[in-house]
Amino acid sequence: MNREMDHRRNIVMMLSACLLAVSLAAFCFTSYYSRLQFQMTGYLCREIVERQPESKQAVMEALKGLEQYSEKEPENMLSLFGYRQSDFLRLYPGGLAFAALGTVLFAACMLMVIRQHDKRFQNRILMLTDYLEKAANPEEADFLLAGPDGTGMEENLCSCLQDEIYKTVTTLYQTREEALQAKKNYAENLANIAHQLKTPITVISLSAQMIEEKAYSEYTAGIRKQAERLAYLEESLLVLSRIDAGTLELKRNEADVFTLLMLASDHLQELAVQAGVGIDVQEMGEVSVNVDLDWTMEAVMNFIKNCVEHAPAETMVCCSYEENPLYVQIRIWDEGEGFAEEDLPYLFERFYCGKRGKKHGVGIGLALAESIVEMQNGIISAYNRPEGGACFEIRFYCH
């Protein structure tokens, strides 16, 4: 309220200054023309009296008659002599100066009022712009909650906008904090579950080992398989919880793409031999990407493994790569049936097992691989090749 009263007081003062300037100009203009009128009338009277001394009394009586002068008097005698009002303008050059002075003073005062108003408006807009820019920075929490600084600024339409912006930013900030807290809780729950799985996995593994030592190996195959599956699930849940909590540290360095693909395929050679599938990594020149080699290899292994598990025996799983000014692209494909059309939109969702997925799969591998790729400025897509087979396409962007 005080700021509004101060603003109104300033406006009233500026308008008063304008009125004073106009009044001063009008007073000067009137004084000038009164003096000019007095001098011209005196000049006419002197000329008449000097030329006709006997007319002095008539002139004096005529001057006294000016008190009864009215604008409704008969036609001016000067008009009868052929003179017009415009013929006398040249006799009063100072009048134009007074008129110009009044106009300039009035315009200057109005410009000051407008400029002051525009300056206040611009300052308010700049302040709101700065507030919105900082709203995108999570480190400015205290600044955001304090709201835009409106100290010394008047209450106007911008104030309504400022209030609405503050309410919206505050709501969004609180929503973001709630979402981050929920995400943190979810990650902590996953980590707790993963840690709880360690104990039964260890017990199962030790029990299977003891049974094998007592020559009951025909009963241990299923136990070992389930123990391995639980171990993989436990490790994957731990990694996913670290990704969700933002604590998974990736050490990105320049890595050769061919080397990356070869390392991933070497780790899967035993699985490929068991499935009767070959892995072919096509060498296409020296191309490098800025990634964490170990974690990216883990992601690529998930894609190659998926293709190996779904490829028919005596076929190939192929890997290729290429580079352009925007990104480095890696393709991994097989010669199998491809993805079921209804599975394509959900392939990278956690715990989703597709129609043609493994019976004992847990649906984590592709989701984990996608998260690792996206954390390194990359994207992953999957589709069926026109000539048959499933294809994974990975793009790591240069910028």
N, C-alpha and C positions, 0 to 999 in steps of 0.2 A: 504493500500500500504506500509506503514512504517513497519507493522508487517511482511509482506511478505519479504521486504528487510532485516529485522533483521534476519529472519529465514534463508534466503539464505546466509547472512554473516556468520551465525553460522556454516552452512554446509561447506562453503568454508574454514573456520578456522579449522574445524575438519579434513577435507580432507588434508589441508596443513600440519597439525600436523602428519597425517599418512604418507604423502610423506616425511616429514622431518625425521621421525623415520626410514623409509626404507632407505633413503639416508645415514643417520648416520650409520646404520648397514652395508650398503654396503661399506662405506668408511672404517669403522673399519675392516671389513672382508678383503678388498683389502690391507690395510696397514699391517695387520697381515701376509698375504701370501707374500707380497713383502719382509718383513723382514725375513720371513722363507726361501724364495727363495734365498735371499742374503746370509744368514747364511749357507745354504746347499751348495751353489756354492763355498763359501769361504772354507768350510770344504773339498770339493773334490779337489780344487786346492792345498790346503796345503798338503794333503796326497800325491798327485801326485808329487809335487815339493820335498817333504821330501824324497820320495823313489827314485826319479830320478831327481836329481838337474839339469841335463842338459836339462830337459824338461821345464824349467821355461819360456824360451823365447816362446816356442810353446804354452804354456798355456796362456800367455799374448796375443798372437796373436789370439788365439781361443776366448778369452773373448771380444776382440775388434770386432770379427766377429759376436757377438750376435746382433749387430745393424742391420745386414742384415738377421736376422732369419725370416723364414716364416713357416707358418703351413703346407706348401706344400713340406717341406723337405722330403728326403727319410726316410725309416722306422727307428724309434728310435733305437739306439744301445742297450738300455736296454732291448728291446724286443728280440734282438739276444741272450742276456744273460739269457733269460727265465723270466725276470721280467714283471709284469703287473702294470697298473696304480693303481689298487685297493690295491697292496701290500704296497703302501706308505701312505694309509689313516691313518694307525695306528700311523704314525709319526706326524699327525696334529690334535690332539684332540681339540685344541683351536678353530679350524675352525668350528667344529660342534657347539660349544658354541656360536660363533658369529652368525651363521645361525639361531640357536634357539632363540637368543636374538632378532634378526630382526623380526622373525616370531611372537614372543610374543608381541613385541611392536606394530607391524602392527595389530595383532588381537585385542589387548587391545584398540587401537584407534578406530577400526571399531566397536567394541562392545559398546564403549562410544557413537558413532554416532547413532547406532541402538537403544541403550537404551534411549537416549535422545528423539529420534523420537517416540518410543513406549510410553514413559512417556507423551509426548505432546498429542499423540493420545488418550491414556487412560483418560487423564484429560478432553479432549474434549468430549469423550463419557460419562464420569461421569457427566459432566456439562449438557449435553443434557438429560441424564436420569433423573437428578434432576429436570430439567425444565418440562419434561413430567409428572413426578409424581405430581408436584405442579399444573400442568394444570388441574388436576381433582378436585382441591380444589377451589371453587368459591371465597374464602376469599383472594386468591392470585391474585386478579385482577391487581393490580399495577405491580406486578412482571411479570405477563404474558404479559402485554402490553409493558413493557420495553424490553422484549425479552431476550434470553440467553446472559449471560455475556461472551463475547469473548475477554476480555481485555488480552493482552499479548499472544494471541494465533495466530498461523500463518494461512494464507489463504491456504486452500487445499480443497480436495473433501468434507471434513467434513463441510466446510463453506457453501457449496451448500446445504448439508443436513440440516444444522442449519437454513439457510434462509427459506427453504421449510417448515420445522417444525414450525418456527415462523409464517409464513403466514397462515398455516393450523390452528394452535392453535388460532391465532387472529381471523380468519374467524369463527371458531367454537364458540369462546367466544362471538363475536358480534351476531351470530345467536342465541345463547342461551339467550343473553340479550334481543334480540327482541322477542323471544318466551315467555320469562318471562313477558315482558311488555304487550304482547298481552294477555297472560293468566290473568294478573292483571286487564287489561282493561275489559276483559270478565267477571271476577268475580265482578268488580265494577258495570258493567251494570246489571248483575243479581241482585245484592243487591239493585240497584236503582229501578229496576222493582218491586222487592218484596216490597220495602217500599212504592212505589206508589200504590200498591194493597191494602194496609192497609185502606186507606180512603174509597174507595167504599165498601169494605167488612164491615167496621163499619157502614156505612150508610145503607147498605142492611139489616144488622142484626137489627139495631134499627127500620127500617121501618117495618120489619116483626113482630117485637115485638109489635109495635103500632097497626098494622093491627089485630094481634091476640087479643089484648085488646078490639077491637071494634067488636069482634065476626065474623071476616072474616077469620077464621082459615083454611077454605078449600082452600084458595088461597096462604097460606103461606108455605105449605109443599115444593113446588118446590123452592121457594125463599130461604128457610133455607138450602135445600140440596145444591143449587148452592153456597150459602155463605160458607158452610162448605168445599165445594170443593175448593173454592178460598182461604180459610184460609189455607187448607193443602198445596195448591200450593205455597202460599206465604212463609210458613214456610220451605218447601222443597227447594225453591229457595235460601232462606237465608243460609241454611245449605250448599247447593252446592257451593254458592259463597264463603263461609268461607273455604270450602275444597280446592277449586281451588286457593284461595289466600294463602293457607297454614296457616291460622289463627285459624283453629279449633283445640282447645287444648284437647287432650285426656289424662286423668289421669289413667294410667294403674296400676292395682294392681292384686294380685291373687284373682280369682273369681271361685267359684264352678260351674261347668258346669250344674249340675242338677238344682241348684238354679236359674241359668240364664234362663234355658228353662222353668222352672215353672213360674217365674215372667213374661216372655213373653207370655206364654199361658194364665195366669190369666187375663192379660190386654185384651185378645181377646175372653174371654168366652162369653160375650154378643153377639158378632158378630157370634161366632160359634153356639150359641143357636138359633139365628135367621135363620141361614142357615141349622139347623138340623144336624150339623156335630159335632163329638166329637174330642177332642184333647187328645192324649195319650203320656205322657212323660215317657219313660222307664228309670227306675233307674238302672244304670250299674256301681255302685261303686263310690268312691270318686275320681274325676278327676278335676283338676283346670287349668285355663288358665290365662295368664298375659294380661288382657284387661281392657278397661274402661267399667265398668259394665253397666252404663246407655246407652251409645251410642251403645254398642254391643247388648244390649237387644232391642234397637230400630231397629237394622239391622235384628236380628232374628225375631222380630215381623213382619217385611215386608215379610219374607219368609213364616212364618206360615200363615199370612193373605192371601198371594197369593194362598197357598194350600187350605185354607178354602173356598175361593171364587170360586175355580174351582172343589171342591170335590162334588160328588152327596150327596143328603140328606141321612141320616142314615148310613154314612160311617165314617171312622176315618182318622184324620191327625196324623201321628206318628212322634215322635222325639226320636232319639237315639244318643249315643256318645260312643267313644272309644279312647284309648290312646296307642301310641307306642313311641319308643325312638326319633322319628323324629317330630311328630306332634300330636295334638289332633284333632280328626275328629268328626264333628256333621252332622247328616243326618236328613233331614226333608222331608217327602213324603206324598202323598195323594193316594186315590184309584180312581181317576178320569180318564179322557181321556188322560192326559199327554199333553206335548207340541206338537204343530204342528212342523213337521220336518223343515219347512222353517223358523220358528221363532228361533230355537235354537242358531244360530250364533249371533242373535241380541238382546237376552233377556235383557242384561245388558246395552244396549245403552240408553242414555237419551231420553225421550219423544217417545220411541218406544212402540207402542201398538200392541201386537201380534194378530194373527188371532182369537185366542180364548180368548183374553183379554176382560175386562169389557168395556161396551159401553161408560161409563163415566170416564174411567181411563185416567190418564195424562202421564203415563209411566216414573215416576220419582222414585218410591219406590225401585225397584230392583237396579237401578243405584246408588242410595244413599246408599243402604245396601252394595253393592260391594265396594264402596269407603271407607266406614267405616271399613270393614273387611281388605282390602288391606293396610290401614294405620297402622294396628296392626300386620303386618307380617303374613297375612293370604291370602288365595285364596278362590274363590268360583266357583263352576261349577254346571251346571244343565243338567239333562239328563232324559230320560224316562226309567222307570224300566221295565225289561223283563216281569214281571207279571202284568204290567199295572200301570199307575199313574206317576205323575211327581215327581222328587226328586231333592232337593238342597243338595249339599255336601260342607261343610265348613271345611277348614283345617287351624289351627293356628299352625305355626311352632315354635318349641322350641328355635331355634337359628336363 
